[in-house]
């Protein structure tokens, strides 16, 4: 029993040391709280940093839980297995970020803002400058950069092409290409073009939301199955007597590691299946 305890302690020290080293490399210094241009970092980045720190603390607690579980059961593998499961399951069972949907919603708001500014007699360039004041959070920094490029005597086509490269999205390419063509024509028909773009974006948004709803259904089922499985295994482990005794051997530990790896691999495969695939862009690189 003492040998198992010391093995668990060694495993804890190794895993904990790796966690602290990785956390140290990923920790951003306080002096870097401003951007190179001198502007303060957005609250969104601060929220992401807090979430990352919370994840590291959860992983450290999982390492401690793995040590306790290994000491209680005499299975040294749990020192590593518990932190891996505790870290991997929330990531694999969570909905993958859908950048296309968030970006399309921001583009919809921006296009509607532009369409409300053009009928007042403003040019496309002036409307783009003014739209930055009411821009969605996702587009606001890039629209400020677009305005700075226009102030630096970039042509409207060059600035819109650079914005398309920054956004790196086929949906954004369609909007910016239409704006570029309207600007070449002196703004003729720009209001009608933006109205048609807004309608197309709404149809695309409706389709994406339906697709996202269908993609979420298997994830919900898998979460429920995983939760029930973990509860049943925990109860069986506590009250099942010697049912799990074969896993205490070396072969049993190897088999347990393979079973957990297979299950986590299947969750990873499911996540990749429900992740939106990248689409071909309309506009090429500005370089």
C-alpha positions, 0 to 999 in steps of 0.5 A: 500500500505504501508503494502505491502511495509513493507511486501516486505522489510521484505521479502527482508531482510529475503531472502537477509540474507539467501543468504549472510549466504549461500554465506559466508559458500561457500566462500573459504578463501584466505589462501587456494589458495594452495593445501595441497602439496603446489602447486597452485590451478589450473586456472579451480578452480579459474574460478569456484569460479568466476562463483559462485560469479557471480551467488550470485551477480545475485541472490542479484540483483534478490532479489532487483528486486523482492522487486521492483516488489512487491512494484509496484504490491502489491504482497508480493509473488514476493519478493521470487518468482522473485529471485527463478525464476531468480536463477532456470531458468538458472540452469534448462535450461542449459545443464547438465555437461557431465563428460563422454564426457569430460573424454573420450576426455581426455582419447583419447588424453592420449591413443594416446600419450602412443601409440606414446611413446611405439614403441620407446622401452620404457616400459609401466611404462616409457611411463606413466611417460612421458605421464604426460608432455603432458597430457590433463588438466583433467588428468594431476593432476591425472597422476602426482599423479600416477607418485608419487605413482610409485616413492613411490614403488607402483606396476604398477597394484596398481597405475593403480587401484588407478587411476581408483578409482580416475577417477570413470568411466567405460570408464577409467576402460577399458583403465586402465585394458588393460594397467594393463594386458599389463604391466603384460605381459611385454609390449608384444602387448601393442602398438596393444592394445592401437591402438585398445583402441583408435579406440574403444574410437573414436567410443564411442566418436562418439556415445556420441556426437550423443546422446548429440546432440539428448538430446540438442534438447528438451532443445533448444525447452524448452528454446524458449518456456520459453522465449516466455512465459516470454515475453508474460506474461511481456507484458500482465502484463504491458498492460493487465489492470486488467487481473492479478488482481485475483492473488493479493488475498491470494488464487491467490498468493497461486495459482501463487506459485503452478503454478510456482512450477509446471513449475519449477518442469517440467523443473527439470524432463526434466533435469533429463531425459536428464542427463546421467545415471551412468553406472556400473564400470568394476573395483572394489574399490582398498581398 
